[in-house]
Amino acid sequence: MRTGGKPTGTSVEVAAAMEILVVLVIFVLLTVASAAGLTRDSRDSLDWQPTQDGSRQPR
């Protein structure tokens, strides 16, 4: 096994393909978890308080 030096073209291509595969797997896992209802909605609607002419009303 060779250590050090420039990587061969094949190893660079394999590394790039593996990186793309890992990213795709993460997205697929997030999509499946979201579809199964396992993700939480962290929005608390504070940004959507009523406004009048673009200004929020005091409480």
C-alpha positions in Angstrom: 0.0 0.0 0.0 1.3 3.4 -1.0 1.3 6.2 1.5 1.7 9.9 0.9 2.0 11.5 -2.6 -0.7 12.5 -4.9 -3.9 10.4 -4.9 -4.7 8.6 -8.1 -7.6 9.7 -10.3 -9.6 6.6 -9.3 -9.4 7.3 -5.6 -10.5 10.9 -6.1 -13.5 9.7 -8.1 -14.4 7.2 -5.5 -14.1 9.7 -2.7 -16.3 12.2 -4.6 -18.9 9.5 -5.3 -18.9 8.5 -1.6 -19.4 12.1 -0.5 -22.4 12.5 -2.8 -23.8 9.2 -1.6 -23.4 10.2 2.1 -25.2 13.5 1.5 -28.0 11.8 -0.4 -28.5 9.2 2.4 -28.7 12.0 5.0 -31.4 13.8 2.9 -33.3 10.6 2.4 -33.2 9.8 6.1 -34.5 13.3 7.0 -37.3 13.0 4.4 -38.4 9.6 5.8 -38.2 10.8 9.3 -40.3 13.9 8.4 -42.9 11.8 6.5 -43.1 9.5 9.6 -43.8 12.4 11.9 -40.5 12.0 13.8 -39.3 15.6 13.4 -40.5 18.4 15.6 -41.8 21.8 14.5 -39.7 24.4 16.3 -41.7 27.4 15.0 -43.5 29.1 17.7 -45.3 31.7 15.5 -43.8 34.7 17.3 -42.7 36.2 14.0 -46.3 36.2 12.8 -48.0 38.4 15.4 -50.6 40.8 14.1 -49.4 44.1 12.7 -51.1 47.4 11.8 -49.5 49.2 8.9 -46.3 47.2 9.4 -45.9 47.9 13.1 -46.6 45.3 15.8 -49.1 46.2 18.4 -48.0 46.4 22.1 -49.3 43.8 24.4 
